[in-house]
Structure formats: structure tokens, C-alpha cells
């Protein structure tokens, strides 16, 4: 649970620390606004992905399920700056599937925490494996990090891509090849899947 009182105090100290007058008209309500905003963007701290993945439906056929281009926004735990992008999730069911929106909700659970992209990718794939018990799962995130574009190296437009796979997607290259083909990732070397 976000402690709004502590956040307000911290924002006031931060503003004073950068030399601002916290009592000037434009900043008077900023600590309160920031505290409310943090309640939203860190809502995943109190959520469990298992709640979203709990209700499943039996299926007669075990064909690949893919949801791509799931937009997410997160906060880098190293600089507390945003990173944002798209998530692509696929799994090969083993007799049961979950509602498609539940995969997007799973992304949100992990995105709405102080986070690093590498860990978020692993958390999503492991949640799918744990709760759906599929034959395999694969998750790819591609994101732009403001800690690289606004500061430091200052390279806007650069994307970071992370991939985590389990089960058949890790053991059999043809499943990864199918995943990359379905998401339209042209940079994937098809020769690796042979």
C-alpha cells in the first residue's frame, strides 16, 4: 500500500533540494498530485498475477495462443524514470486457456512496480507457466527507457528487447521461430531455428 503522507513529505524535500520554493502557486499542490499518481503507477505492488490467471477454460485443441503489442508503462527502479513499450506473450496450452485480457492484466501487474525490464520479462513468463501450466510460454518486451533518452547517453529512439522462454519454446527452436514469425520480428535469424 502506498503511503501518501511519506510521498508528500519526500516530494517537498526533493523540490527544496533542487532549490524550488515549495510554497509558490505552481508547486503548492504538487506533493499531493505526485502521491496520487504514485498510487496509480505503483498499483501492482499490491497485486498478484495469479488472481488474473486463475480462471481458465478447457480446450479440445492445444494450438498456440499469442497476444502481441500489449502497451505497458513502467518505472525503472534504478533512476525512477519511465520506460514504456510493447509486450508480446505466447503460450502453447495443455488443455486449458485463459481469457486474453488476463494476459494484458498480468503485464500490468508487473509493470506497475519499480522494475527493470529484464526481470519483468521473466516474471511474466514464469507467472504464465505457474498458473496456466502450458506446454511452454514465451515473452518478449521491447521498450524505450527515458533513463537512456533524457539523461546519460541521451539516445532517443533506442529500444531494448528482452526475451524469456520456458518449456517447448525454450527446448524446440521451431516454436521460437513460429513466435517471431507471428509477431513480425524481421531481425530474427530463421537459420537458428533449423
C-alpha positions in Angstrom: 0.0 0.0 0.0 1.4 3.4 -1.0 2.0 5.7 2.0 0.8 9.0 0.6 2.0 11.0 3.6 5.6 9.8 3.2 5.5 10.5 -0.5 4.2 14.1 0.0 7.0 14.7 2.5 9.6 13.3 0.1 8.4 15.4 -2.8 8.5 18.5 -0.7 12.1 17.7 0.3 13.0 16.9 -3.3 11.7 20.2 -4.5 13.5 22.0 -1.8 16.6 20.0 -2.7 16.7 21.3 -6.2 16.2 24.9 -5.0 12.5 25.4 -5.6 10.1 27.3 -3.4 7.5 24.6 -2.4 5.0 27.3 -1.4 4.8 29.0 -4.8 1.5 28.7 -6.6 2.5 26.2 -9.2 4.0 23.8 -6.7 1.7 24.0 -3.7 -0.4 21.0 -4.7 2.4 19.1 -6.4 3.2 16.8 -3.5 -0.4 15.7 -3.3 -0.6 15.2 -7.1 2.5 13.1 -7.1 1.3 11.0 -4.1 -2.0 10.2 -6.0 -0.1 9.5 -9.2 2.3 7.1 -7.4 -0.8 5.3 -6.0 -1.8 4.6 -9.7 1.6 3.8 -11.3 2.7 1.5 -8.4 -0.7 -0.3 -8.0 1.0 -3.6 -9.0 2.8 -3.7 -5.6 -0.4 -5.0 -4.0 -1.5 -7.3 -6.9 -0.9 -10.9 -7.6 -0.8 -12.0 -11.2 -2.3 -15.3 -10.1 -5.6 -13.6 -9.5 -5.9 -12.7 -13.1 -4.7 -16.1 -14.4 -6.8 -18.2 -12.1 -9.9 -18.6 -14.2 -9.2 -20.9 -17.1 -11.3 -22.6 -19.8 -10.9 -26.2 -21.1 -10.0 -26.5 -24.8 -10.0 -29.6 -27.0 -7.1 -28.5 -29.2 -3.8 -27.2 -28.0 -2.9 -24.5 -30.6 -0.6 -21.6 -29.9 -2.1 -18.5 -28.3 -0.5 -15.2 -28.9 -1.3 -11.7 -27.7 1.0 -9.1 -29.1 1.5 -5.4 -28.9 0.3 -5.1 -25.3 1.3 -1.5 -24.4 2.8 -1.0 -21.0 4.4 1.8 -18.9 6.7 1.1 -16.0 9.2 2.9 -13.8 12.9 1.9 -13.8 14.0 1.1 -10.3 17.5 2.5 -10.9 16.5 6.1 -11.7 12.8 6.2 -11.0 12.2 7.2 -14.7 9.7 5.7 -17.0 10.2 3.0 -19.6 7.5 2.0 -21.9 6.8 -0.2 -24.9 5.1 -3.4 -26.0 4.8 -6.9 -24.6 4.2 -10.0 -26.8 3.1 -13.2 -25.0 2.5 -16.6 -26.4 1.9 -20.0 -24.9 1.1 -23.5 -26.0 -1.8 -24.7 -23.9 -2.1 -28.1 -22.3 -5.8 -28.4 -22.2 -6.7 -25.0 -20.8 -6.6 -21.4 -21.8 -7.2 -18.1 -20.0 -9.2 -15.0 -21.2 -7.0 -12.9 -23.5 -7.4 -9.8 -21.4 -5.9 -11.6 -18.4 -2.5 -11.7 -20.2 -2.6 -7.9 -20.6 -3.6 -7.6 -16.9 -0.6 -9.8 -16.0 1.7 -7.4 -17.8 0.1 -4.5 -15.9 0.7 -6.3 -12.5 4.5 -6.4 -13.1 4.8 -3.1 -15.0 3.2 -1.2 -12.1 6.1 -1.7 -9.8 9.6 -0.2 -9.6 11.1 -2.6 -12.1 13.8 -3.5 -14.6 12.8 -4.8 -18.0 14.9 -7.9 -17.8 13.2 -9.0 -14.5 9.7 -8.1 -15.7 10.1 -10.3 -18.8 11.0 -13.3 -16.5 8.2 -12.5 -14.0 5.6 -12.6 -16.8 6.7 -15.8 -18.4 7.0 -17.6 -15.0 3.5 -16.4 -14.0 2.1 -17.9 -17.2 3.9 -21.1 -16.6 3.0 -21.4 -12.9 -0.7 -20.6 -13.3 -1.7 -21.9 -16.7 0.7 -24.9 -16.7 1.1 -24.8 -20.5 3.5 -26.9 -22.6 5.5 -23.7 -22.9 5.5 -19.9 -22.9 7.5 -17.1 -24.4 7.5 -13.4 -23.6 9.2 -10.6 -25.4 9.3 -7.0 -24.3 10.6 -4.1 -26.4 10.8 -0.7 -24.6 12.3 2.8 -24.7 13.9 3.9 -21.4 13.9 7.5 -20.5 16.9 7.0 -18.3 18.8 6.4 -21.6 17.0 9.1 -23.7 16.7 12.1 -21.3 19.9 11.7 -19.4 23.2 9.8 -19.5 23.9 8.6 -23.0 20.9 10.5 -24.4 19.9 8.2 -27.3 16.2 8.7 -28.0 14.5 6.1 -30.1 16.8 3.2 -29.0 14.8 0.1 -28.0 15.7 -2.5 -25.5 14.4 -6.0 -26.3 14.2 -8.8 -23.8 13.1 -12.4 -24.2 12.3 -15.2 -21.8 11.1 -18.6 -22.8 10.1 -21.8 -21.0 9.0 -25.3 -21.9 8.6 -26.1 -25.6 9.6 -22.5 -26.6 12.9 -23.0 -24.9 13.5 -26.6 -25.9 12.4 -26.6 -29.5 13.6 -23.8 -31.8 10.7 -24.2 -34.2 8.3 -22.8 -31.6 10.5 -19.7 -31.1 10.7 -19.3 -34.9 6.9 -19.5 -35.1 6.6 -16.9 -32.3 8.9 -14.5 -34.1 7.1 -15.1 -37.4 3.8 -14.3 -35.8 4.9 -11.1 -34.1 6.6 -10.0 -37.4 10.1 -9.7 -36.0 12.2 -9.4 -39.1 15.5 -9.3 -37.2 15.2 -12.9 -36.1 17.6 -15.2 -37.8 15.5 -18.1 -39.2 18.6 -20.2 -39.6 18.9 -20.5 -35.9 15.6 -22.4 -35.8 16.8 -25.2 -38.2 
